[in-house]
């Protein structure tokens, strides 16, 4: 294969999951592309910096330029590349959850994307449908490939001592749209009234993001204070907040837990590295049927349990009684070591770096098609305008705190019960 350039950000993302994704994607590409060049870009680059970086990239005469990070958005670099290049350019974009948040940058590239060859790779089926909802003319240039998991780290190893109690584990950011307060409240009810022989472990850093696009912002430290005050008030020893963990400690908790649980309805939940790592570690998962989470049911159908989502009290939330029902089932159906090993093997057959590599190799070998038929839909343009003119409340309906019709127009693929792959 001819020279390929991978574009990533120089400084690691603030999002731990994105750090893993970028690193694992790089490993996937390096495993089958011999002549690969890594180019770093920085968030504080000015136009001249991008111009010089474009010159450097084009000096390698790359057959493909692949973007494997979520920020900074490559619009300025692409403009410089298009201006300087004397041949047709081939771009491959790995799409992250902030695609919708970067709508104005993408729309500003529409004319260039019509004159270049492009492939778009989404991490989940519902995200692929989201792009179909926002971009016309992708046709054969849109693909679904999960973000890879490093299964040298995340796999199943039989533990010698079993927990006395059935352990539910949540790992990831602790934020409002991840519904940590709701998770704690639901588990407390379940533990006190249905199955006392259970415990909930919550691991991860606090995030005060709130629900910013409804204008619901939080002061620094506010969410952590809210969570810890709730746990203190409940005074339930079966609920533990253990903070952010390094990889080794996180692996130990994956090994010693019995099920992973996340009831996140984050509007940018395009995938879910924590559920992917949990499945590769042999943990069954209880998740919302929301956004990227839904694809895990396709990969591990007998070990992923999904609960429907709808808007309740001005917020996306799962069906509480359904969550309780599935928690009850999981806690009464603990997997054996053999079953966990089999689950880990099944998950790795789709989610490991080596498995994703084969999918990326197939895409890389497909011919590029000129993007002349590409165009952004009116709802995507409306989204861009809303972010520009109402940056703090682009999805807010008047002043009553509800999601507006634009949000529902943009994100309706995430609400679908079944995955439509057509």
N, C-alpha and C positions, 0 to 999 in steps of 0.2 A: 504494500500500500504506500502511496506517495506521502509526502510530508503532511502532518496534521498539527495544527496549533490548538492548544487548550488554553482558554482564558479563565483565570480565576482572580480573586481579590488577593492582594498581597498580605493584608492583615486578616487574621481569622475572624469569622463572623461572631457577633455577640451571641448568636443562637447556637447552642451546643449541637443540636441536631444537624444544622447546616454545616458545621465543621466536619461532622462525620460523613455527611452526604458528599461534600466536595472531595474529601480525601478518598472515599471509596469509589467515586466515579473516576477519579484520576487513576486509581489502581486498576479499574476495569479497562480503561482505554489503553493503559500502558501494557497490559497483558496481551493485547493482540495487534497493537500498532508499534512497529519497530522505530520508525522515524517520527518521533513526537517531540514537539517543542512546547514548553510551558511558559506562558507569558502572564506576568502579574500586573494588575492594574490597581490603582488606589482611589479611595473615595474622594480625596481632595485634589485629584487631577484637574487641571484647567484645560482649555481647548488646545493650547500648544502642546501640553503633555500628551494628550490623546493623538495629536497629529504626529508627534515623534514616535509614539508607540505603534501607530498604524504603519509608519515607514519601516519600523523594525519587523513587524509581522509580514508585510508584503515582501521584504527582502528574502524571506524563506520560500517564497512562491508556493504557499500552502494549497493543497487540494481541498482542504476543509478547515474551517475555523469553528471550534466547538466551545460554547459557553457553558461552564459547569458550576457557576456560582450564582447567588441570587442578587447580590449587590456588588459594586454599583451597577446601575442599569447601563447596558452597553450602547445607548443611543448615540452618544458623542463619538465613541470609538468607531461605530459603524458608519457614521457620516464621514469621518476622516478616511476610513478604508475605501468607501465608495468614491470619494473625491479623488483619491490617489491611484486607485487601481485601473489598469488598462485592460483587464480581463474580467469575465464574469466571476462573481464571488459566490462561494458555497458556505452557507452558515448552518450550523446545527445548534438549536437552543434547547437546553434543559429548562423546563418551566417549573418555577417554584410557586409557593402560595401567594407571593406578593405580586403576581402577574396583574391582578385587578387593581392593586394599589398604584401600579406604574402605568396606568392606562394612557396618560397623556404622552409619556415617552414613546410607547408603542405606536400610538396614532401619529406621532411626529415622524415615524419611520415608514409610514405606509407607502409612499412613493418609491423609496429605496427598496423595500421588500418586494415590490412588484417587479423590480428589475434585477433581483438577485435570486439565487437558488437556495431554498430554505427547507429545513426539517425541524419540526417541533416535537419534542418528546415530553409527554406528561407522565407523572409518577403514579397516577391512579385513573380508573375508568371514569369516575365522576368528574375529575378535573379535565379529562379529555372532552367530555360532553360540555363542560363549562366553556372550553375554548371554542367548540363548535357553535355555542350560543353567542359568542362574542366576535368570532372571526369567520368570515365566509371565504370559500375557495381554497381551503386547506387540502381537501380531497385526500390524495394518497401521501401527503407530506406530514400527517399527524399520527403519532405513535404513542402507545402506552407501555412504559417500562418502569417497574418499581425502582425506587432508590435502593442501592445495594447495602447489605449488612456484612460487616466483617465477621464471618463465622469462625475465624480463628479465636475471636474473643467471645462471641455470643453463640453458644452451643449448649447441648445438654450433657452434664456430667452427673452421674448418679451420686447423690449425697448419702452419707452414712447414717445421719440422724434425721428423723422426720419431725416436723413441727407437731407440738401437742394440739395446736389449733389450726384450722384451715386459714391460710394466709392469703388475703387479697393484697396485691401490690399495685400502686400507681407510681410511675416515674415520669418526669417531665417538668415543664414549667408549671408553677402554681399561680394561676391567674384567673380573672373573672370568667373569661370565655372558656376556660378549661373546666369550669363548674366545680371547683374544689369544695366550696362551701356546701353545694348541693350534694356532692359525693359523701362528704363527712356526715351530713344530716341523714341521708338515706342509709348509710351503713350503720349509724348509731341506732336508728329505728330497727333495722334488720337484726343487729346484734342483740339488742335488748328484748325484742319481742318474738324473734323467729329462730335464730340460731346463735346461742351464746358462745359456742365453741369455734368462734371465728375472730379474726383480727384484720385490721387494715393498716398497712404501712404506706406512708406517703413520702416520696423522695423527690427533691428537685429544688431549684432556686425560686424565690418569690419574684413575681413580675407584676408591676403596678400599671400594666397597660390599660386595664379596664376594658371598656367597649368604646374606644375613641371615636368611631365613626357615627355613634349616636350622641357624641358629646359627653360620654360618661368617662371622664378622666379621674385618675387617682393621684393623691400626693405620695411622695416617696415613702415607702414603708407601710402604707395604709392597708394594702391587702394582707401582708404578713400579720399585721396587728389584728385584723379581722379574723383571720383563720385561727391564730393562736388563742385569741379570746374565746372563740367558739369551742375549741378543744378543751380549754381550761374550764369553761362553764359546763360542758357535758360531763367532764370528769370521768371519762370512760377509758380505762387502762388498755382496752383493745384497739384504741386509735392512737397511732404514733406518727408524729412528724419528725423525720430524721435528717432533713436538710439535703443539700446537694452532695452527691457522691462522686468519687473518681471511678474510673472504669472497673478497677478490680473489685471495689466494694459493691458497685452496682451489679456486676456479674454474680457476686455471692448472694445478693438478694434475689436475683432472678432464679438462681439455683434453689434457694431455700423457700421460695414462695410457691403457692399452689395455683394461683390464677392472677392474670393481669386485668386491671379494670381501668377504663377511662370513659367518662361521659362527656368528653369535650364536644363543644359545638363552635369552636373557633372558626370565624368566617374564612380563615386562610388555612384550614386543616386539610391541605392538599394531599397529604400522605399519612405520616405517623411513624417516625423512626422508633419510638419506644415500643409500640405494638409489634413492629417488625422484629426488633431485637428480642422481645419477649417470646414470640412464636419460635424463633430460631433457637431459643433456650428451652423450648419444650413446654411453654406455659400456655394454657388455653386463655382466650381473651374475651372479655365482656366489653363491648364498645357500642357507641352510638352508630346508627345507620346514617352517618353523616359524612359527606365529602369523601376524602381519601380512605377513611376507615372501611368503607363498604367493600373495597377490593380484597381485603384480607379474607373475607368470607369465600371468595372464589378460590383463593390459594389454599386455605385450610378449612373446608366446609364443615367438618364435624367438630371443629375446636374453636370456632369463632362465633360468638353470639351477639347479634345486633339488636338494638332497641330503637324504635322509631322516634323521630324528632318533630316537634312542632313549636310554634311560638306560644309561650305561656308567660303572662305578666310582662310583656314587652321584651322577652328574651327567648332565644332558642334553647329548648330544654328537652331531654328525653322523657319518655313515658315512665313515671315513677313506679307504678305497679308492675310494669314489665321488667324494669331493672331488678326490683325485689324478687320477682318470680325467677329470673335467670340466676340471680345470686343464690337463691335457695337451691336451685338445681345443681349449680356448680359445686356448692359446699357439700352436697350429698353424693357427688360423683367424682371424687378425687381420683386423678389419673395415677396409674401405677408407673413405676420406673420405665417399664417397657413401652407403655403408651406415650409417655413423655419423650422417650427417645424416638419413637415413630413420628410424633408430631414435629419434633425438631428436624428430622430428616425430610419430612414433607415440606416444611417451611423453607428449608435451605435449598430445596430443588427449584424454588422460584426466586427467593430473596437474597441468596448469597452473592458475593462478588463474582464468582465463577459463573453462576447461572445468568446473572444480569449481563455479564460479558458476552455471552452467546447472543443475547437479544440485541445488544448494541452492535455486535459484529454484523448481524443480519441487516440492521438498519444502515450501517456504514457502507455495506456492499450494494445497497439499492441506489439506482440512478437518481440524481437530483432533477427536479422539475422547476423551470422558471416560475417565479411567483406572480406572474402577471394577473392571475385571476383572484389574488388575495385582496380582501377588503375588510375593513372593520365595520361591524354592524352599528346600527343607529343606537342600540342600547349601550354599546361600548363607548360610543362617542358621548352619550348622555352621562355615562359614568365618569368619563374624563372631565366633562364640564362641571359635574357636581363636585369632584375633588378639587377643581380649580377655584370655583366660586363659593363653595361651602366646605373648606378643607377640614373643619372641625366636626361637621355634622352632615356628611354627604348622604347618609342613609336615614336621616331623621325625618319623621313625618310631623310637620308643623312643630308644635311645642309639647306634644303629649307623650313623648318618649317612645313612640312606636316606630318600627321599621316602615319606611315608605315603600311605595310600589316599585321604585327603581331597584331596591335591594332584592325584592322578590323576582323582578324581571331578570336580574343578573345571576342570582344564585339558585334559581329554581332547580337546576340539575342536582344540587346537593340535597334537596328535600326528597327526591324520588326514592320510593321504596325499593324498586328493582333497578338494576343497571341496564341502561339502554345502550348497547354497543353499536347500533346501526349508524 
